[in-house]
C-alpha cells in the first residue's frame, strides 16, 4: 500500500491525503507489488471465499438474525476525485430493505445528533457546523450513554460498510458485483432478502474482498501503461483559499468516512469527522431512533446470558476490529462478563 497509495489509513507525507513514492514508479517496485498482489488474490479466491461459504452454510439460521433496514454507501475508487458519480462503485442509499428502488446520495442530508451522547447541547447539526464539547454524566446513564455522536441521513439511521456497498451495487446491476453475489446466494441457498442479516453482512465482506482482488489487476495494468507513457505526476498543486468549505468521502473497510473542513482567513476554522463507527455504533438520536448495531441486536436469541456469543457474532459482522472494544456488562451489577469463545 505504501508503494502506490501512501500509508493506510494515515498519511506519511506532508501532502494532504498522502502520495505515491517516486520509488514506486520503477518497474522493479511494480513487479514486487504484482507478486504480493497475486499472492493475496489467490488467498482470497482459494481460501477466504471457500471457507466463507463452508462456514456460512453451517449458520444459515443467521440469515434471519441481525438485520437493519436502511443502507448508505459513498461508493469507492474514483474516476474524477471531485465527482462521486464517476466512482467504480457508485454511491447510493436504500430505505426499508427495498431492492427495487435506489435513492441518489445527497451530502446535504447528513447531520449529527448528540441528544444521547456525552457532549454539550441537544441540537442536531450539519457537520460543517459541528461541535465536539465533552460533557460526561455517569456510567449507567440511560439518557446520555455514549462518547459517539449519532449521524443520521435524512433523519434515518443507516448502516454503512461492505453490506451497504454490495447491496447498492447489486441494485445498480454492477456487472462485476451481480455474478459474485448470485454465486454466494446460490452456494448458501439463500435469497437476496436474506442479505439483510448477520450472515449477509459477513458474506458481503467476502464479496467485497473478491471484487477488489479481481479489479486490482485491471488497475495495475493501467498503472503500468501510465508509467510507461511517462506519466509521473503524483500530486496536484493547490492553494488554500481565503474562505471556503469542503468535504471528502471515502468508503473505508468498515464503512463510510467523511472529513468536513471549514476555512476562514486561510486557516482551519472547523474540522469534523463523521466516521463509520459512529454511523453503525452510535447511540439513539433525538427522535429515539436506534443506530444500526442497536437495531441489529434487537431480538437476537441468546442461549446463555453469561456467555452471549451471539451478541459478539453480530457486532463482529459489522466490524471485526470494533468487537475488541465491546464489553458485555450486567445491567444490574455493572459487572463486566468474562468468557472464552471455544
C-alpha positions in Angstrom: 0.0 0.0 0.0 2.8 2.4 0.8 4.2 1.8 -2.7 1.2 3.2 -4.6 -1.1 5.0 -2.2 0.8 6.2 0.8 0.3 4.7 4.2 -3.1 3.2 5.0 -5.1 4.5 6.8 -3.0 7.5 7.8 -0.7 9.6 5.7 3.0 9.7 6.0 3.7 12.7 3.8 3.3 16.5 4.0 0.8 16.4 1.1 -2.8 16.0 2.4 -4.1 12.5 1.6 -0.7 11.1 1.1 1.0 10.5 -2.3 2.8 7.7 -4.1 6.6 7.4 -3.6 8.6 8.2 -6.8 10.4 4.9 -6.0 7.1 3.2 -6.7 7.2 4.3 -10.3 10.0 1.9 -11.2 9.5 -1.4 -12.9 11.2 -3.2 -10.1 8.8 -1.9 -7.5 5.8 -2.5 -9.7 6.9 -6.1 -10.2 7.4 -6.5 -6.4 3.9 -5.3 -5.8 2.5 -7.5 -8.5 3.9 -10.6 -6.8 2.4 -9.6 -3.5 -0.9 -8.8 -5.1 -1.2 -12.1 -6.8 -0.4 -13.9 -3.6 -3.2 -12.0 -1.8 -5.6 -12.5 -4.7 -5.1 -16.3 -4.7 -5.6 -16.4 -1.0 -8.9 -14.6 -1.3 -10.1 -16.8 -4.1 -8.7 -20.2 -2.9 -9.0 -19.9 0.9 -11.2 -17.0 2.1 -14.2 -17.4 -0.2 -14.3 -21.2 0.1 -14.0 -21.0 3.9 -16.7 -18.3 4.0 -19.1 -20.5 2.0 -18.3 -23.6 4.0 -18.8 -21.9 7.4 -21.7 -19.8 6.3 -23.5 -22.9 5.2 -23.4 -24.2 8.8 -25.0 -21.0 10.1 -27.9 -20.3 7.6 -30.2 -19.6 10.5 -28.3 -16.3 10.9 -29.8 -15.2 7.6 -32.8 -14.2 9.7 -30.9 -12.5 12.6 -29.1 -9.2 13.0 -30.6 -7.2 10.1 -31.2 -3.5 9.7 -33.5 -1.6 7.3 -31.6 1.4 5.8 -28.2 1.5 4.0 -25.9 4.1 2.7 -22.7 4.0 0.6 -20.4 6.7 -0.6 -19.1 4.5 -3.4 -15.4 4.0 -3.9 -12.4 4.0 -6.3 -12.8 7.4 -8.0 -12.5 8.4 -11.6 -12.7 12.1 -11.1 -11.9 12.8 -7.4 -14.5 15.6 -7.2 -17.4 13.7 -8.8 -18.8 10.8 -6.7 -20.8 9.5 -9.6 -17.6 8.7 -11.5 -16.5 6.1 -8.9 -16.2 2.5 -10.0 -18.5 1.5 -7.2 -21.3 4.2 -7.2 -22.8 5.9 -4.1 -26.4 5.4 -3.2 -29.0 4.9 -0.4 -31.6 2.2 0.2 -34.6 2.5 2.5 -36.7 -0.1 4.2 -34.9 -3.1 2.5 -36.4 -2.1 -0.8 -34.1 -3.6 -3.5 -36.3 -2.2 -6.3 -35.6 1.4 -5.5 -32.3 3.3 -5.2 -32.0 6.8 -3.8 -29.3 9.2 -5.0 -26.8 10.1 -2.3 -27.1 13.8 -1.2 -24.4 15.1 1.3 -26.7 17.9 2.5 -29.0 15.3 4.2 -26.3 14.4 6.8 -26.5 15.7 10.3 -25.2 14.6 13.7 -27.2 14.3 16.9 -25.8 14.5 20.5 -29.0 14.2 22.5 -27.9 10.9 23.9 -24.2 11.4 23.8 -21.7 12.8 26.3 -21.4 16.2 24.6 -22.9 19.6 25.3 -26.1 20.5 23.6 -29.1 18.8 22.1 -29.3 20.4 18.6 -28.6 18.3 15.6 -26.0 19.9 13.4 -24.7 19.6 9.9 -21.0 18.6 10.1 -19.8 21.9 8.8 -21.3 23.5 11.9 -20.5 20.6 14.2 -19.2 21.0 17.8 -17.4 18.5 19.9 -17.6 19.7 23.5 -17.4 16.7 26.0 -19.8 16.6 28.9 -19.7 13.3 30.7 -22.5 12.4 33.0 -22.0 8.9 34.6 -21.7 5.3 33.7 -25.1 3.6 33.7 -26.9 6.8 32.5 -29.7 5.5 30.2 -30.2 9.0 28.7 -26.7 10.0 27.7 -24.7 6.9 27.3 -22.0 7.2 24.6 -18.9 9.1 23.5 -20.1 8.7 19.9 -22.4 11.1 18.2 -25.4 9.8 16.2 -25.1 10.6 12.5 -28.4 10.5 10.5 -29.1 10.6 6.8 -32.4 12.4 6.1 -33.4 11.7 9.7 -32.8 8.0 9.4 -30.2 5.7 11.0 -28.4 3.9 8.1 -25.9 1.1 8.0 -22.7 1.6 6.2 -19.9 -0.8 5.3 -19.5 -3.8 3.0 -23.1 -4.9 3.1 -24.3 -1.4 2.2 -21.8 -1.1 -0.7 -22.7 -4.6 -2.0 -26.4 -4.0 -1.8 -26.2 -0.6 -3.6 -24.0 -2.0 -6.3 -26.3 -5.1 -6.7 -29.4 -2.9 -7.1 -27.4 -0.8 -9.7 -26.7 -4.1 -11.6 -23.0 -3.6 -11.4 -21.5 -6.1 -13.9 -18.9 -7.4 -11.5 -20.9 -7.4 -8.4 -24.1 -9.2 -9.5 -22.3 -12.5 -10.5 -20.4 -12.6 -7.3 -23.5 -12.0 -5.1 -25.5 -14.6 -7.1 -22.7 -17.1 -6.6 -22.8 -16.6 -2.9 -26.6 -16.7 -2.7 -26.7 -19.9 -4.7 -23.9 -21.6 -2.8 -25.6 -20.8 0.5 -29.1 -21.5 -0.7 -30.4 -18.1 0.4 -32.2 -15.2 -1.3 -31.3 -11.5 -1.8 -33.7 -10.7 1.0 -31.6 -12.9 3.3 -28.7 -10.5 2.9 -30.3 -8.2 5.5 -28.7 -10.2 8.3 -25.6 -11.1 10.2 -24.9 -13.8 7.6 -25.5 -11.5 4.7 -23.2 -8.8 6.2 -20.4 -11.4 6.7 -20.9 -12.7 3.2 -20.8 -9.1 1.8 -17.4 -8.5 3.3 -16.1 -11.6 1.4 -17.8 -10.4 -1.8 -16.1 -7.0 -1.5 -12.7 -8.6 -0.9 -13.1 -10.8 -4.0 -14.3 -7.9 -6.1 -11.4 -5.7 -5.2 -8.9 -8.6 -5.6 -10.1 -9.0 -9.2 -10.2 -5.4 -10.1 -6.9 -4.5 -8.7 -5.3 -6.5 -11.5 -7.1 -4.3 -14.0 -5.9 -1.1 -12.3 -2.4 -2.4 -12.1 -2.2 -2.9 -15.8 -3.5 0.6 -16.3 -0.9 1.9 -13.9 1.9 0.2 -15.8 0.8 1.8 -19.0 0.7 5.2 -17.4 4.2 4.9 -16.1 5.5 3.6 -19.4 4.0 6.6 -21.2 5.9 9.0 -18.9 3.1 10.0 -16.6 4.8 10.6 -13.3 2.7 13.3 -11.8 1.9 12.3 -8.2 0.3 15.3 -6.6 -1.9 18.3 -7.7 -0.8 21.8 -6.8 -3.3 23.6 -4.7 -3.7 26.9 -2.9 -5.6 27.4 0.3 -8.5 29.8 -0.3 -9.2 32.8 1.9 -12.6 31.3 2.8 -14.3 28.1 1.9 -15.6 24.7 3.0 -15.2 21.2 1.6 -15.8 17.6 2.3 -14.2 14.3 1.3 -15.9 11.0 1.1 -14.3 7.6 1.2 -15.5 4.1 1.9 -13.1 2.7 4.4 -13.0 -1.1 5.0 -15.6 -0.6 7.8 -17.8 1.9 6.0 -18.5 5.5 5.0 -15.9 8.0 6.3 -16.1 11.8 5.6 -14.0 14.7 6.6 -15.7 18.1 6.8 -13.4 21.2 6.6 -14.2 24.9 7.0 -11.6 27.5 6.2 -11.6 31.2 7.3 -8.7 33.6 6.7 -6.7 30.7 5.1 -6.8 28.7 8.3 -8.9 25.8 9.5 -11.9 27.1 11.4 -13.7 23.8 11.9 -12.8 20.2 11.2 -15.3 17.4 11.8 -15.0 13.7 11.1 -18.1 11.6 10.6 -16.7 8.1 10.8 -18.1 4.6 10.1 -18.1 3.6 13.8 -20.5 6.5 14.6 -22.8 5.6 11.8 -23.1 2.0 12.9 -22.5 2.1 16.6 -23.6 5.5 17.7 -26.4 6.0 20.3 -30.0 6.9 19.7 -30.8 10.2 18.1 -33.0 13.0 19.4 -36.0 11.2 17.9 -35.1 8.0 19.8 -34.2 6.1 16.7 -31.5 3.4 17.4 -28.3 3.1 15.5 -27.6 0.3 13.0 -25.9 -2.0 15.6 -28.6 -1.3 18.2 -31.3 -2.1 15.7 -29.5 -5.3 14.6 -29.1 -6.6 18.1 -32.8 -6.3 18.9 -34.4 -9.7 19.1 -31.1 -11.6 18.9 -31.6 -15.0 20.6 -29.1 -15.6 23.4 -28.7 -19.2 24.6 -26.6 -18.3 27.7 -26.8 -14.8 29.2 -23.5 -15.5 30.9 -21.8 -16.2 27.6 -23.6 -14.2 24.9 -21.5 -15.1 21.9 -24.5 -14.3 19.7 -24.1 -10.6 20.5 -20.5 -10.6 19.5 -21.3 -12.5 16.4 -23.4 -9.7 15.0 -21.0 -6.9 16.2 -18.2 -8.8 14.5 -20.2 -8.8 11.3 -20.2 -5.0 11.3 -16.5 -4.6 12.0 -14.1 -7.4 13.1 -12.0 -4.8 14.9 -14.6 -2.9 16.9 -15.6 -6.1 18.7 -12.3 -6.0 20.6 -13.7 -2.8 22.3 -17.2 -4.3 23.0 -17.9 -5.5 26.6 -20.9 -7.3 27.9 -21.9 -5.6 31.2 -24.6 -6.8 33.6 -27.2 -4.1 33.8 -27.9 -4.7 37.4 -24.4 -5.1 38.9 -22.3 -3.3 36.2 -20.1 -6.4 36.2 -18.1 -7.0 33.0 -18.6 -10.5 31.9 -15.5 -12.5 31.0 -15.9 -15.6 28.8 -14.0 -17.5 26.2 -15.3 -18.4 22.8 -14.4 -22.0 22.2 
